[in-house]
Amino acid sequence: MISQFVKDLKKEFSGYDFKRFTKDLMAGITVAAVALPLAIAFGIGSVGPDNPPMVGAAAGMITAIIAGLIMSAFSGASFQISGPTGAMTAILMGLVAQHGLEGVFMVTFIAGIILIITALTKCGKLVTYIPTPVITGFTSGIAIIIALGQVDNFFGVKAIGDSAITKLISYFTTPGCFDANWLAAGVALFTILIMVLWPKKWGAKVPGSLIAIILATVVCSVFSIDVATIGEIPRKLIADDRLTFAAFDFAKMTQFITPAISIAALGMIESLLCGAAAGRMKGEKLNADRELLAQGIGNLVIPFFGGVPATAAIARTAVAIKSGCETRLTGIIHAVVLLLSMFLLAPLMARVPLSALAGVLMVTAWRMNEWENITYMFKKKMKTGIVMFLITMVSTVVFDLTIAIIIGVVGSIIFFVIKIANIDVTMADVDIKSLSENGIELNAEHGDTKMVYIAGPIFFATIEKLSATMEEIQEKTIVILSMRAVTLIDTSGAVALLELCEKFKEEGRCVLFCGVQPKVKKTLEVAGVVDLVGEETFFWDATAAIKHADKLLLNK
């Protein structure tokens, strides 16, 4: 893996000159402008309302900086830009409520180990087995969680509970819980309005989120609008609240395994899907396992600086590519620019209204939804896809990501099995007249020969129908099974055919096979069917099988 990485680096930087560096520099600065408000917003959202906003802002900035330096350097492609994301925020809100910041750091560390293991065991392809409706569903579920998690800052209120659902309920059940600050709501709406109206042409150079936050901060300062702000941001890369080796308590490690799996799974899915989409934009293929290794190393290191989990982000990555990204230096430069911003712009960032950041996250949550896929599913009335989308979305909101993915994938498998569990078994006599018209003359009477045409997969869900149909065959001397339309057979199906052949053999009947696909025949060989009936009973077409049956009847 190391030697290949070195080769890829040489190829990536082959012919690198000042002109290409200038492109990387400008792309890095542009991405930093996009990442700055998102890093602060996601950081504050990640550490929860019980921790001071400045702690979250610092954590978000630290995460973006360290992720940009480490993950970009070791990435599986030249274009991936990593940092804190809204999807991670959705998981971390509940985690912070239960275990505090120390729990977040520990879970991030464990998730890093899991990602490294998945990379070394080459599990990057697993993401391709998750159905699109499931991915779309949990993306929408995460968007809902993010939006619900920002209601507090949006309206300047304080919810009660440790999950998005319980907090939402508390607004209606707890007296005084939803005592809204309408000035804060006005600032949030102003921020949303700027982001929505900001022209896409301008957004390619200056992100609307950055402009919205700047304008909201200026308006609040000029008119002395009384709303909560971030507060003083520590100007240091290593936070006071961070993971230390002294904090390791192996007795408590087991309680962090499940959330760590959720974060690792989300990191893997987000990073690889981002890499696949961005790779098509740039015409460069992502090395999935190396990307997972980079994500693992980054998340292993980040908590020791006081950051939260990071993953590749499609919004920032797309901006990098559109801004002329040439190499992975774009990601590193974006991290350096963020580092300089942290030290130079901290006093200004301290005055940013929390409601403005809530507005940014609300818009981000809305845009996270894969509206194209959702609209397509509903327009085309894809019932199975719609059901799986809704089940996964609700599961993500009610439970957590890991359970949602399991429910979504298992549900998709069940629906798929139901859909393909349709086998067509038809029986017919040998059409002597048709054969004769085609120049094939038979010498024996074939009243005791039966053709059985099987179309569809033979597996555990279709065995019963196959067996029931075969039982309808009266006492025939020869049964020819035409299996050209059988492309799949599992162990259960092969065993069922073995038992059928054994029964026919005991009754003195002969079974011939025709049109058996190579993979299907291999399974029949393993199950012992071929040994039982003999290799000579297998024919590629029905005509050859009928001719063989003709000889058997003549020699009878």
N, C-alpha and C positions, 0 to 999 in steps of 0.2 A: 504493500500500500504506500509506503514511504517513497520507494523508487519511482512509482507511477506518479506520485504527487510532484516529485522533483521534475519529472519529464513534462508534466502538464504545466508547471510553472514556467519552465524554459520556453514552451510553446506559447504560453500566454504573453510573456514579456519579450518574445522574439521581435526584434526591430523596434523596441520601445524607444521613443525619443521625446523631445521637449513638447512637440505638438500633441502627442498622445497624453503626456502628463498634464498638459493644460486642460484637456478634455476631462480627465479624471478629477482635476482640481475643481473645475467649475461644477461638475456633476456632484462632487462631494459637498460643496458649499450649498448647492440647491437642495440636496437630500437632507442636510442638517437643518435647513430652514423648515422643511416639512416635519422632520423628526422632533424638533425642539418642543413645540406645543403638545405633541402627542406623548412624548416622553414624560413631561410634567403631568399631563392629565391622566395617563395610564398609571403612573407612579402613585399619585394621590388616590386613585380608585383602587389600586392594589392593596395598599396598607390599611384601608378601611377608615371609617369616620372616627374611630376611637383613638387614632394616632394623629398628632398634629400634621396639618397639610404640608408643612415644610419638610417633614420627614419623608413623606411620600414623594414630594417633588425631587428631593435629593436622591431617593432610591431610584426613581424613574430615570433621572439624568445619568446616574452611575451605571445603571443597567445598559442604557443606550451606548454609553462610552465604552465600557468593557466589552460588550457584545460586538460593537463595531470594530474594535481592535483585534479581539481574539477570533471571533467567528468569521469575520471577513478574511482574516489571514489564512485560516485553515479550511475555508469553505470548499464545497464540491463544485463550485463554479465561480466565474469572475464577477458575477453581478449581484449575488445575494446580499441584502442589507438586513441585519437583524437588530432586534431591540425589544422593549416591552410592547405587548399587543393587547388589544381589547379582549381577545379570547382568554388570555391568561388572567386578565383582571377579573373576569367573570368567575373563575375558579378560586382565585385568591381571596376574594371578599369573604366567602364563607370560612376559608381556612384561617384567616386572621382572627375572625370572631371566636374561633374555637381554641387556637393555639398561639395567637399573638405573632409578632414579628419573628420570634425565635423559631416558631414552627414553619414559617415561610422559608426562612433560610435553610433549615434542615431538609425540608421537602425539595427545595431547589437543588441542593447538593445531591440528594438521593436520585432525583430525576436525571441529573447529569450522568450519574453512574449507569442508570438504566439505558440512557441514550448511547453511551459508549459501548455497552454490551450489545445493543441492537445493531450498532455499526460493525462491531467485530464479528458478529454472527451473521452479517449480511441480511438483515431483516428489512431493508429499505423497501423491498417490493411488496411488503404486506399492505401498504397503503392502497395499492392498486386493487385490492380485493374488497375495499369498502365501497358499497354502491353509491352512486351520485346522489340519490334522494336522501340517504343517511347523512352524507357530508353537508348537503344543503340544509337539512333539518337541524343538525346541531349548530351550524353556523347561525341560523336564525334564532335558535334557542339562546345562544351566547349573546346575540344582539339584544334580545329581550332582557336578559340578566343585566347587561351593561346599562341599558336604559333605565331599568328599575333601580339599579344601584346609584344612579345620579339624581334621583328625585329629591333626595335630601339637599344636595348642593344647589339644585335647580331652584327650589323654593325656599331655601334657607331654613329647613326644618330638621328634625331629628327623629328618625324611625327607631323602632324597638324590634330586635330580633337578630338572628344570625344567618338568615337566608333571604333571598329576594322575595320569596312568597310571604314569609312571616313579617317582613318589614312592610310589604304592601298591605297586609291585613291590619297591621298596627295603626296605619293612618286612619282607618275607619273604626277601630275598636278602642283605641286609647285616647281618652279626652286630652285635648291640647297638643296631641302629637303632630297634627298637621296645622300648625299656626303659621301660615305662610307669610314670608317676607316678599311682598309683591314687587319691591324694588329689585330684589335678587332675581325674581322670575323675569322681570323686564329686561335686565342685563343679559340673562340667558337667551331670551327670545331675540334680542338685538344681535347677539353673537350668531345665532342660528340664521337669522335673516341675512347677515353679511356673507356667511358661508354659502348659503343657497344662491344668492344673487351674484356672487363673485364670478365673473366670466371665466369660462374654461381656458380661453386663450391666455388670459393673464395668469391663471392658476398654474400653468405649465412653468412659469418663471418664479412667481411668488405665490405660495399656497394661501388659499382663502382663510384657513384656520389661523395662520399666523397674523394676518391682517385683522381678522375678527377679534382676536385676543388683544392686539395692540390698541385697536379703537375702543374696545370695551374698557380697557385699563385707563386710557386717556379720558374717556367720558366720566368714569367714576371718580377720577382724581380731580378733574376740572370742576365738576359739579358737586363734589364732596358727597357722593352717594354712599350711604352707610350699608355696605355689604361685606361679608367675610372675604378675606384675601388669603393668599398662600402663606404669607409671613416670611420671615428671614430664612433664606436658604443657606445652609452651611457651605462654605467655599472649600471643600476638600473632597478628594476622590475616595478616601477611605472613611466611611461614616462611623459615628460612635456606636450606632446599633448595627451590628454585623455578626456573622458567624465566626466563632473562634473554636479552636480544638478543645478548649476547656468546657465548652457548652455541649459537647457530645455526650449524650446519655443513651447508651446502647439499650438500656431497659425500656426506653420510650420509643425506640426506633420503629417498632412494629406498627405503632399507630400512624406513622407517617408514610407507610408503604403504599396504601391505597391512593391517597392524594398525589403521591409522587408518580404513581403509574398514570394517573389522569393527566398530570402536567407533562410527563414524558410522551404520552400518546398524542396529546395536543401539539406538543413541540414537533413531533415527528410528522404528523399530518399537515400542520401549517407549513413547515419548512419544505417538505417534499412537494406539496401541491403548489406552493409559491415557486419553487424551482422549476416545476414542469411548465407552469404558465409563462413564467419569465423567460425560460429557455426557448420557448417558441417565439417570443418577442425578439430575442437577440440572435436566434439561430445557433444556440450553443446548448449542448446536452449536459444536464446536471449529473454529477457522480453522487448518487443517493447515499451510499454508505459513508463516503467521506464527509458529506454534508452532515449526516447524523453524528459523526465523530466530532466535527467542529461544534455542533450544537451541544454535544455532551461535555466537551472540554470547557466551553464557555459557561454553561450552567453550573459546572463543578467549581469554577473559580469565582463567579459573580457574587455568591452569598458572602464570601470572605471580605468583600468590599462594601457590603451592605445593600446589594441590589436584589431585584426580584427576577423571576424566570424570564428568559428571553427566547425568542424564536424568529425565524425569517418572516418578514412582513411584506406582503405583496404590494401595498400602497407605496412604501418607500423604495422597494426594489424596482417597481415600474417607473417611478420618477427618475431613479438612477439611470435606467436604460434610455428613457426618453431624453435625458439631459446629456447623453453622449458618453456614458460609462464605457471605459476601455478595459480596465483591469480591476482586480480586487482592491487596488489602492483607493478607489472611490469610497468604499466602505470605511477604510482606515482614515481617510481624510475627513469624512463626515464625523467620525468619532473625535478627531482632534479639534474640529470646529466646535463641537458640542462641549468639549472640555474647556476651551477658551471662553465660550459663552457662560459656562458655569461660574467661572472666576470673574469675568468682566461684567456680565449682565445680571448677576445675582440680586443687586438692590432693586433693579427694575422688575425682575420676575417676582420678587416678594410682594409687589403691589397688584398682581394679577388677581381678579375676583374669582372665587371658586365657582360662582354661578356661570361665569364665562367658560370655564373649563368644562362644566357640566353640559353647556350648550354644544361645545365641540364634540364631546363624547356622544351626545344624543344624535348628532348628525353622523358621526362615525358609525354608531350602532345601526342607523338606518341604511347607510351605504354598505355595511358589511353583508347585508342580505344579498344572496345571489338571485336578484330579481329576474334575470334572464331565464335561469333554469326554472324558477318558481312559476313564472308566467307561462313558460312552455309546457310544463306539466299540467297546469290547470286548463290551458287552452286546448291541449290535445286530449284532455280528460283521461290521463294515464292514472287509472284508479289505484293500482298497486303503488306507483311512485308517490301519489298524493298521500295515501295512507301512511307509508313509511316516513315521508317528510313530516307529517303531523305528529306521528308517534315519537319520532326522534326529537323533534322540537320540544314537545311537552315534557318528555323524559329529561331532556337537558335542563329545563327550568326547574322541574320538580325534584330531580335526583342530582346526578353530577355527570360529567362528561363520560367517564369510563362506563357507567351503567347505561347511559344513553347510547353509546356506540354499540355495546353488547346487545341491548334491546333492538337497536336498529338493524344490526347485521343478522342477528338470529331471526328477527321478523322477516327480513328480506329473503333469507334462506327458506323459511317456511312458505312464504308466498311463491318463491321460485319452484319449490318442490310441488306445491299444489298446482302450479301452472303447467309444469312439464309432466306431471303424473297422469298422462293421458296416452294410453297405449291402444293401438287399434289392431285387433286380431280378427282376421276374416278367413273363412274356410271355403274351399271350392274343389270341385272335381277336376280331374285332368281334362283339358279341352282338346280332345283327340282331333276334332275337325279343324281347329285353328292350326294345330301342329302340322296336320296333313297339307293344309294350304301353303304352309311354309316349307314344304319338302321334307318333313320329318315324319316317317312312317313308324308306327308302333306295332309290334307283333303280338303283344299279350293284351288280355282284357284288363282294364284299369279301374274296374268298379271298386276294387279294394285299395285304391290309392287316393290319398287325400292331400291336397295342397293347403298349407296354413301360412298365410301372409302376416308377418308381424311388423308393425311400424310404430316406432317410438322407443324410448329407453326402457330397458328391463332392469328395474331396481326394486328396492324394498316396497315402494309405494305402488308398483304396478303388478307385482307378483300375483296378487289375489285375482285380478281380472284375467291375467294370462292363464292361470290354473283353472279358473272357472270355465273359460272358453274351451280349453283343451279337453276338459272332462266331457264336453258335449260330443266329442268325436266318438262315433260308434266303433265297433270292432273292425278296424281297417288293418290290412296286412302291412301297408307301408304309409308312413306319414312323412311328408317333405316339408320341412320348416324353411320358408323363405325369409331371410333376415337381412336383406340388403338395406332396409330402412331402419335397422337397429344400429345406432352409432355409439350407444353406451350400455354397458351392463356391469352391475356391481356384484360383489360376492354373493349377496342374497339371491340375486337373479340367476347367477350361474349355478348355485346350489339347487334352486328350484328346477332348473332345466335338467340337472343331473338326476334329481329324484324322479322327474317325469320320464327320462330315458330309461332309468332302472325299472320303473313300473311297466313301460311299454315292452321292455326286453323280457320281463317275467311273463308277460301276456303273449309273448311270441310275435310281437310286432317289430317292424324295422323302422328306425328313424334316420332320415337323410337330411343333411343341411345344405343350403345353397345361399350364395351371396353374403357369406359371413365376413364382416370387416376384420382386417388384421388385428386391431386392438381388442375387438370383441372375442376373436378366436383365441388370443393369448390368455384372456381371462378364463375361457372355457377349458383351455389346456391346464391351467393352474388348478381349476376346480375338479379336474378329472373326467370331464365330459368326453374329451377326445379319446382318452384311453379306453373309456367304456364302450363307445360306439365304433371306434376305429377311424384312422385318418382317411381311409378310403370312402367314408360316408360323407365327406365334405366336398362340395362342388361350387365353382364360382357362379354358375348360372343355373336357372331352373331347368333349362332344356337338358343339360348334362345330367342333372339329378333324375329327371324323368326317364332318360335313356337307360340309366343304371337301374332304375326301378323296373323298367321293361325287361332287362336281362334277368333280374332276380325273380320276376314272376314266371318267366319262361323256364327257368331252372328249378322252379318250385316243385 
